[in-house]
């Protein structure tokens, strides 16, 4: 059975890099959108196994997206991985409080993101 990961990234190069890295996981398909609003619409209409999002998005940012996702009871345990170029040292703590499962600062290792995603969706130990 193929599982779907939703990527929310408005920068094409970053989106393409993530797609290529994550598609290496077996039985995994990738769907990409460029805004948080599109992500919420997609999440409400489709089954996904994880969400990978940037923080700096147009209109609604990644923090607001995570809050909206966690506010949906049927998405309360959805694995959420965050990628950002923001260097604010408070971000990891803020994301953890919102319910994000992992944070990667840019530049990040696509292999590390793929490994963490595999752990989260397969229930592997860290």
Helices and strands as residue ranges (DSSP letters): E 3-8, H 12-22, E 28-33, H 36-45, E 50-54, H 62-70, G 73-75, E 79-84, H 91-98, E 102-105, H 110-122
